[in-house]
Amino acid sequence: MKNTVKKMNMFVIVLLCGIVMIACSNSSDDTSDSSEGNSSDSSDIEVTAVINAQTLDMEEIPYINDITEEAGVNVDWTLVRSGWEEQKNPILSSGDIPDVFISAIADEDIATYESLFLPLNDLIEDHAPNIQRMFDEMPEIKELATSYDGQIYGLPAVIPHRPESISVPMINREWLDNLGLEAPTTLDELYDVLKAFKEDDPNQNGQADEVPFDFNTNIGQWGLLEMIGAFGNYTYSFSDNLLTVKDGEFIFLPKTEDYKQLIEFMNKLYEEELLNQEVITQDWSQFNSRSKDTNAATVGFTFGWSIEQRVGQWKDQYEILTPVAVDNSTTPLWMADPVALKTQVNRAVVSSNTENPEKVIEWLDGFYSEEASAQGYYGSFDIGIEEQDGEYVVLTPPEGVTEDSWKWTNSLVDNGLMYISSELDQKIVPPPSISERLEHDQMLSEYYPEEQNILPKLNFSPEERNELSIIRNDLANLVDIKWAEWLSEGGIEQEWDSYLEELNNMGLERFKEIYQTAYDNYQE
């Protein structure tokens, strides 16, 4: 009996040991799976990127795959090709955001939802040598990326082959030659040329289809304020077209005497049908088709990013027009902002809840290497660009595809992350259209404002930013209503004083005070 009990006890002990060993084995397996899962999770990055409608999926772009593979991460991409502004606030308000946003978040979003985003200062210093090199070599870029509280929430990008101005003035040289005219240099001469363009059939097709002068409905870029420099005092700001600075003083352009005189001149042109009669109501498509999609060149004088972009098939008829002045005694100005034109801010922001911020910043840092940056604007090696004898040569696109379309298909372009240093910019051989645009930029450079008269990007507290937004919205609404009314119907002289009073009642002085303080702080 005792032996039987002993055998049973031994059996129970062996059984229990087996159970324990199995349990231990299972526990060990669970930890391994969990560890592998955590390891996998820690290298998984969720990214939402706002991209151009033409751009390929990220998995189809070789240089992006190379960056991802080198960093040892797996990227789960959500790509937004349209409608982001409508989607953005509900996503941010929910607090459930991806690890990284690319080209999706603005300063205002960071100010409003600051707790959602991770300060990157220490991570950059410890884990992002390429980004740190950019900041060391170009401290002005670091300053642009730094928020009011001294933190860096968004990574900037420095892009290649950028002109200093976003716009060029152009005139139809063939029309001038057909009519025996010289290029105008003053507003009075411009008036005479435009009148001839209207009356004397300069395109020689026997039809009254000429539009002597046309500009974008937007008051700023490619619009009305392109000519504010004719009076020799101001140019509009790239960051906010209604604003500028001169001799240390913040200026609201639609309150200036120059603005008033410019509107009066434009009203004269409009009344005599020397300015496009649909200039106030046309949309972007109409603005472009009128100068491109015609059986003959129909626009005499206009503004655009480049001659080719603006007038398409008729580009060989046009030349750069030296900025016109109010009179022969005035040296005109033309808008420029070299830092803003080559710099994109907030190209990437990181969630404050990301599980492995070090891995995320290391992945993002890969975009800023020389090779990745060279591919980031024009496309991957052997597709958009190639290495030749120590240079990077932009490749010709396939037949029937434009240079612009090819780069937007194969890279993130302006939406991407990159650091094109001055040295690298010289090593990248641009395509012909870009070379021409840079040459045109040089032709205008003597008319660019001095650096101290270019309004920089300024920092504001969330409270100030909110106050500015409310006031600016009211100011801009009034400005938009009145410039369109005065240009088409006249009356600015009679209504000017009441207009200024209304601007002040809307908070213009407070608006200027906040900006002036921020500008003074920037100068310090």
DOMAR-306986 format. One line per 2 residues: number of its first residue (from 1); for each residue x, y, z negated of C-alpha. Coordinates in steps of 0.1 Angstrom, whole numbers, plus 5000, padded with zeros to 4 digits. Example, Ala and Ser with C-alpha at 12.3 -4.5 7.8 and 13.67 -1.06 7.14 Angstrom:
1 = 5123 4955 4922; 5137 4989 4929
END
This chain:
1 = 5000 5000 5000; 5028 5023 4991
3 = 5045 5015 5024; 5013 5023 5042
5 = 5010 5056 5024; 5046 5064 5032
7 = 5041 5056 5068; 5010 5078 5070
9 = 5028 5106 5052; 5057 5103 5077
11 = 5032 5104 5105; 5016 5135 5092
13 = 5050 5152 5087; 5061 5143 5122
15 = 5027 5155 5136; 5029 5188 5117
17 = 5065 5193 5129; 5054 5187 5164
19 = 5026 5212 5161; 5049 5237 5146
21 = 5074 5232 5173; 5047 5235 5200
23 = 5034 5266 5183; 5069 5280 5181
25 = 5075 5272 5217; 5042 5288 5227
27 = 5051 5319 5206; 5084 5321 5222
29 = 5068 5318 5256; 5043 5346 5248
31 = 5071 5369 5237; 5090 5362 5268
33 = 5060 5368 5290; 5052 5400 5270
35 = 5088 5411 5272; 5088 5404 5309
37 = 5055 5421 5312; 5067 5451 5292
39 = 5099 5451 5313; 5078 5450 5344
41 = 5054 5476 5330; 5083 5499 5321
43 = 5095 5498 5357; 5061 5504 5371
45 = 5054 5540 5379; 5020 5553 5389
47 = 5023 5583 5413; 4997 5606 5428
49 = 5011 5625 5458; 4994 5652 5478
51 = 5007 5648 5514; 5000 5660 5549
53 = 4973 5642 5568; 4999 5631 5594
55 = 5023 5616 5569; 5028 5578 5569
57 = 5020 5558 5538; 5050 5559 5514
59 = 5058 5522 5518; 5064 5529 5556
61 = 5090 5556 5550; 5125 5539 5547
63 = 5143 5566 5527; 5116 5566 5500
65 = 5118 5528 5498; 5156 5531 5494
67 = 5152 5555 5465; 5127 5533 5448
69 = 5148 5501 5453; 5180 5518 5440
71 = 5161 5530 5409; 5148 5495 5402
73 = 5112 5506 5399; 5079 5496 5414
75 = 5057 5525 5425; 5020 5524 5427
77 = 5011 5552 5451; 4979 5571 5452
79 = 4980 5594 5483; 4957 5624 5487
81 = 4955 5638 5522; 4926 5662 5517
83 = 4903 5676 5491; 4928 5677 5462
85 = 4916 5710 5448; 4881 5695 5443
87 = 4895 5663 5427; 4922 5679 5405
89 = 4903 5695 5376; 4882 5665 5368
91 = 4913 5643 5367; 4932 5667 5345
93 = 4902 5673 5323; 4899 5635 5317
95 = 4935 5633 5304; 4939 5600 5322
97 = 4967 5610 5346; 4994 5590 5365
99 = 5030 5590 5354; 5040 5614 5381
101 = 5023 5640 5403; 5040 5651 5435
103 = 5031 5683 5452; 4998 5684 5432
105 = 5002 5707 5402; 5005 5745 5400
107 = 5018 5768 5373; 4982 5775 5363
109 = 4975 5738 5358; 5005 5734 5335
111 = 4995 5765 5315; 4959 5751 5311
113 = 4968 5715 5304; 5003 5719 5289
115 = 5000 5689 5266; 4995 5665 5295
117 = 5030 5672 5309; 5064 5662 5296
119 = 5092 5688 5291; 5121 5676 5312
121 = 5150 5697 5300; 5168 5670 5279
123 = 5159 5642 5303; 5175 5662 5332
125 = 5206 5668 5312; 5210 5632 5301
127 = 5196 5612 5331; 5194 5633 5362
129 = 5229 5643 5375; 5216 5654 5409
131 = 5190 5677 5395; 5215 5690 5370
133 = 5239 5697 5398; 5212 5718 5416
135 = 5207 5738 5384; 5244 5743 5379
137 = 5250 5754 5414; 5219 5775 5418
139 = 5209 5789 5383; 5182 5810 5400
141 = 5164 5778 5409; 5165 5767 5372
143 = 5151 5800 5362; 5123 5796 5387
145 = 5115 5762 5372; 5115 5774 5336
147 = 5082 5781 5320; 5074 5810 5296
149 = 5083 5788 5266; 5117 5778 5280
151 = 5107 5744 5290; 5109 5728 5325
153 = 5077 5710 5333; 5079 5709 5371
155 = 5109 5699 5393; 5116 5724 5421
157 = 5129 5716 5456; 5153 5735 5478
159 = 5145 5730 5515; 5166 5734 5546
161 = 5169 5759 5575; 5146 5785 5559
163 = 5143 5820 5572; 5142 5849 5548
165 = 5109 5861 5561; 5077 5841 5566
167 = 5067 5862 5596; 5080 5876 5628
169 = 5064 5904 5649; 5062 5896 5686
171 = 5051 5914 5717; 5045 5902 5753
173 = 5077 5914 5771; 5062 5903 5805
175 = 5033 5927 5799; 5056 5955 5791
177 = 5076 5949 5823; 5045 5946 5844
179 = 5034 5980 5832; 5069 5996 5832
181 = 5067 6002 5794; 5094 6002 5767
183 = 5089 5983 5734; 5073 6007 5709
185 = 5093 6019 5678; 5067 6041 5661
187 = 5030 6039 5654; 5022 6065 5680
189 = 5042 6046 5706; 5025 6013 5695
191 = 4991 6030 5701; 5000 6041 5736
193 = 5013 6006 5745; 4982 5989 5731
195 = 4960 6013 5751; 4979 6003 5783
197 = 4975 5967 5774; 4937 5971 5772
199 = 4932 5992 5803; 4958 5982 5829
201 = 4954 5944 5833; 4990 5935 5821
203 = 4985 5897 5826; 4974 5905 5862
205 = 4946 5880 5864; 4920 5906 5874
207 = 4900 5900 5843; 4895 5922 5812
209 = 4905 5894 5789; 4934 5910 5771
211 = 4934 5914 5734; 4960 5942 5728
213 = 4966 5934 5691; 4955 5905 5668
215 = 4964 5894 5633; 4952 5868 5608
217 = 4921 5875 5588; 4941 5870 5556
219 = 4952 5905 5544; 4987 5893 5537
221 = 5007 5867 5556; 5004 5873 5594
223 = 4977 5899 5585; 4971 5935 5579
225 = 4999 5940 5553; 5026 5929 5577
227 = 5027 5965 5588; 5028 5982 5553
229 = 5066 5985 5558; 5061 6010 5586
231 = 5061 6037 5560; 5095 6027 5547
233 = 5085 6021 5511; 5071 5986 5504
235 = 5067 5951 5517; 5042 5926 5503
237 = 5053 5899 5479; 5054 5863 5491
239 = 5040 5850 5458; 5011 5875 5458
241 = 5004 5895 5489; 4988 5924 5470
243 = 5018 5930 5448; 5053 5943 5451
245 = 5080 5961 5431; 5101 5992 5439
247 = 5129 6007 5419; 5119 5987 5388
249 = 5082 5997 5390; 5054 5971 5396
251 = 5032 5982 5425; 4996 5972 5434
253 = 4998 5978 5472; 4960 5984 5478
255 = 4963 6015 5456; 4991 6032 5475
257 = 4990 6060 5499; 5008 6039 5524
259 = 4980 6014 5523; 4954 6041 5529
261 = 4973 6054 5559; 4977 6019 5573
263 = 4939 6013 5571; 4932 6046 5588
265 = 4955 6036 5617; 4939 6002 5620
267 = 4905 6017 5620; 4915 6039 5649
269 = 4927 6008 5668; 4896 5989 5660
271 = 4872 6017 5671; 4890 6019 5705
273 = 4890 5981 5709; 4928 5979 5708
275 = 4925 5955 5679; 4907 5922 5682
277 = 4870 5929 5674; 4867 5896 5656
279 = 4898 5902 5634; 4877 5903 5602
281 = 4856 5872 5609; 4877 5848 5629
283 = 4890 5817 5612; 4925 5802 5615
285 = 4915 5780 5644; 4901 5809 5664
287 = 4931 5830 5656; 4954 5804 5671
289 = 4933 5793 5700; 4929 5828 5713
291 = 4967 5831 5718; 4974 5796 5730
293 = 4945 5778 5746; 4939 5802 5775
295 = 4945 5802 5813; 4967 5832 5809
297 = 4985 5850 5780; 4958 5871 5764
299 = 4974 5886 5732; 4998 5915 5735
301 = 5011 5921 5700; 5008 5898 5670
303 = 5025 5881 5640; 5033 5845 5633
305 = 5056 5820 5617; 5075 5818 5650
307 = 5068 5827 5686; 5063 5791 5696
309 = 5039 5784 5667; 5019 5815 5674
311 = 5015 5816 5712; 5024 5780 5723
313 = 5027 5776 5760; 5032 5813 5766
315 = 5062 5816 5743; 5086 5825 5772
317 = 5067 5857 5778; 5073 5870 5743
319 = 5101 5886 5723; 5107 5898 5688
321 = 5095 5934 5683; 5117 5955 5660
323 = 5094 5966 5631; 5077 5999 5640
325 = 5079 6030 5618; 5054 6057 5611
327 = 5077 6081 5628; 5113 6085 5641
329 = 5126 6098 5608; 5115 6067 5588
331 = 5134 6034 5586; 5107 6006 5585
333 = 5108 5975 5563; 5098 5939 5569
335 = 5087 5914 5544; 5114 5890 5531
337 = 5120 5868 5501; 5149 5844 5506
339 = 5147 5826 5473; 5109 5820 5475
341 = 5111 5809 5511; 5136 5781 5505
343 = 5123 5770 5471; 5092 5750 5462
345 = 5082 5748 5426; 5064 5721 5407
347 = 5071 5694 5434; 5069 5668 5406
349 = 5056 5668 5371; 5057 5639 5346
351 = 5029 5628 5322; 5037 5632 5285
353 = 5023 5597 5280; 5046 5579 5305
355 = 5060 5548 5289; 5096 5551 5302
357 = 5104 5587 5309; 5141 5579 5314
359 = 5133 5555 5342; 5109 5580 5358
361 = 5134 5608 5358; 5161 5585 5372
363 = 5138 5576 5400; 5130 5613 5407
365 = 5166 5622 5406; 5173 5598 5435
367 = 5154 5622 5458; 5180 5649 5451
369 = 5211 5631 5463; 5227 5644 5494
371 = 5216 5615 5516; 5181 5614 5503
373 = 5178 5652 5506; 5190 5652 5542
375 = 5162 5627 5550; 5136 5644 5529
377 = 5127 5671 5554; 5132 5656 5589
379 = 5127 5619 5583; 5147 5588 5576
381 = 5180 5579 5592; 5177 5567 5628
383 = 5141 5580 5629; 5143 5617 5622
385 = 5179 5623 5615; 5213 5606 5618
387 = 5249 5610 5605; 5274 5621 5631
389 = 5310 5630 5623; 5303 5644 5589
391 = 5271 5661 5599; 5234 5653 5599
393 = 5219 5657 5633; 5181 5661 5637
395 = 5169 5637 5663; 5147 5645 5693
397 = 5112 5631 5688; 5096 5606 5712
399 = 5082 5620 5744; 5049 5638 5739
401 = 5055 5643 5702; 5064 5678 5688
403 = 5093 5683 5665; 5069 5696 5638
405 = 5045 5666 5641; 5074 5641 5640
407 = 5089 5654 5608; 5055 5656 5591
409 = 5048 5620 5601; 5081 5606 5588
411 = 5089 5626 5556; 5072 5647 5529
413 = 5087 5680 5543; 5075 5709 5522
415 = 5057 5685 5499; 5089 5666 5490
417 = 5117 5666 5465; 5152 5675 5477
419 = 5181 5697 5471; 5196 5713 5502
421 = 5226 5732 5489; 5242 5759 5511
423 = 5269 5734 5520; 5244 5707 5530
425 = 5223 5733 5549; 5253 5739 5571
427 = 5259 5702 5577; 5224 5696 5589
429 = 5222 5704 5627; 5187 5718 5632
431 = 5164 5712 5663; 5163 5739 5689
433 = 5130 5754 5677; 5144 5759 5642
435 = 5177 5774 5655; 5157 5799 5675
437 = 5135 5808 5645; 5167 5814 5624
439 = 5181 5836 5652; 5149 5857 5652
441 = 5152 5860 5614; 5187 5875 5618
443 = 5173 5900 5643; 5150 5913 5615
445 = 5174 5911 5586; 5184 5947 5586
447 = 5148 5957 5579; 5145 5934 5549
449 = 5141 5951 5514; 5169 5951 5490
451 = 5169 5923 5464; 5158 5945 5436
453 = 5127 5955 5456; 5115 5919 5460
455 = 5090 5908 5433; 5104 5876 5417
457 = 5084 5847 5402; 5075 5859 5367
459 = 5065 5840 5336; 5034 5846 5316
461 = 5019 5831 5285; 4987 5810 5290
463 = 4967 5839 5275; 4983 5864 5298
465 = 4978 5841 5328; 4941 5838 5320
467 = 4937 5875 5316; 4955 5882 5349
469 = 4934 5857 5367; 4901 5873 5356
471 = 4912 5908 5365; 4929 5898 5398
473 = 4898 5880 5410; 4878 5912 5405
475 = 4904 5934 5421; 4909 5911 5451
477 = 4872 5908 5457; 4869 5946 5459
479 = 4900 5949 5481; 4887 5923 5505
481 = 4853 5940 5508; 4867 5975 5513
483 = 4895 5968 5537; 4872 5950 5561
485 = 4846 5977 5558; 4870 6006 5563
487 = 4888 5989 5591; 4856 5983 5611
489 = 4835 6013 5600; 4858 6039 5587
491 = 4851 6060 5556; 4883 6054 5536
493 = 4890 6091 5532; 4856 6098 5517
495 = 4856 6068 5494; 4892 6066 5483
497 = 4889 6084 5450; 4858 6063 5439
499 = 4876 6032 5451; 4906 6040 5428
501 = 4883 6046 5399; 4866 6013 5405
503 = 4899 5995 5405; 4908 6011 5372
505 = 4874 6002 5357; 4882 5966 5366
507 = 4913 5966 5345; 4940 5975 5370
509 = 4961 5994 5344; 4960 5964 5321
511 = 4969 5941 5350; 4999 5964 5358
513 = 5009 5965 5322; 5012 5927 5319
515 = 5031 5925 5351; 5054 5953 5343
517 = 5063 5938 5309; 5070 5904 5325
519 = 5091 5921 5351; 5111 5940 5325
521 = 5117 5908 5306; 5129 5891 5338
523 = 5153 5920 5344; 5168 5915 5309
END
